[in-house]
Amino acid sequence: MAVWGTGVLEVRPSFQVQASSALSEDELHVTATVKPVVEDQIRAWFFLADPDEREPWRRNVYRSAVQEEVVTPQDGATFEWRLPAGSVPAGRYAVTIWFHYLDGEEWKHLDGGSYGMAPIDFR
């Protein structure tokens, strides 16, 4: 289930996320820094969707490319995306970031949400 909150959130005992988004005239810059307690292979991506949308994976205006990292407790990892501002229709959108982890040979949902990021107005 998505976590909607502010600041650094501990979403399960083995996973912390700190996220940010910033829109300039040229691009949207989204980052998520993760710190697990155990080594995990993690996939991450983000959606832009209506701020009231509870299932942005179903209804969105944009889905980023998926990034995949093996993340260690010592190093953590930062996932980073840049999107040209003109590639998204004008509107107000929530940025939500989503994570899956590899369990054996199966990818499983780990967490997702806005992590305190305010909706962004594209003009």
N, C-alpha and C positions, 0 to 999 in steps of 0.2 A: 504494500500500500504506500502511496506517496506520502512524503513528509513535507509539510508546509510550515516553515518557521523562519527564524532569523539566526544569524551568526553561524558559529561552528556548531554543527549538530553531530552528536554521536548517535548514529542510526542503528547500530547494533554493537555489542561489545568489541567486535573486531574491525570496525570500519568508521572512520571519521571523514567528513566532507566539509571543505570550505570552498564556496563558489562565488563568482562575481561575473557581472556582465556590464559592458559599457558600449554605448553607441556614439560614434563620432560622425562627422559628415560623410566619411568614406566607408566605414565598416562597423559591423558589430563584432566585438571581441568577447568571447565567453571562455572562462577558465574554471576548472574544478581541481582542487588539490585534495588527494585522498591519502589517508594513513591507515593501513590495516594493522592488526596485531599479529596476524600470520601472513605468510606469503600467499598471494592470490593472483590468479590471472583474471584481469578485469577488462570488460568492454564498457565504453562510455560513448554517449551521444546526447544531443539535445534536440528539443522541439521548440518551435514558435507556434503558439496557439492562442485562441481567445482566452483572456484571463479567467473566465468562468468555466472553461472546459475541464472536466474532471478526468477525461481519458484522452490526453493529447496524442497518444500513439494511434488513436483512431481518426481524430479530426484535428488537422494542423495545417498551417500554411508552409511549413518548412521542417525538414528533418535533416540534421547534419550527417556527415560521414561518421561511421563508427570508427573509434580508435581503440586499440587493444594494447595492453601493457601487462607485463608481469610486475607486480607491485610488492615490494618488501617492506617490513616494518621499519627498517633502518633508513630507507631512502624515501618511501612514499612515492608519489608520482603526481605530476600535473598534466592534466588533459587540457588542450587549448585549441580553440577553433576561431577562425576569422571568416566573416561572411560579408561580401560587398553590400553596402546599405541599399543600393538600388535593385538588388535581386529579390526583394521581398515587397509585396503589395503594401501600400500605405495602410496603416491601422495600428491599433494598440494590441500588443502581444505579450503573453507571459513566456518567459524562458524557463523551461524545465529540463533538468539533466537527469539521465537515466543510466543505471549501472547493472550489469549482469556479471556473474562470476562463473568460472568453469568448475563444475563438480564432476570429476571423472571425465566423461566425454560429452556431457550435457551442459549447456548454458542455462543458468537459473537466474531469476530476478533477484537482485540484491537490494536495490533501493532506487528512489527517484523522487524528484520534486523541484520546487523553486529555490529551496535553501536560502530563503530570505531575500531573494532578488526581486526587485519591484518590476512591474510590467514596463515595457519599453514602447514608446511611440515612434513609429516609422512614418515619415512624411514624404 
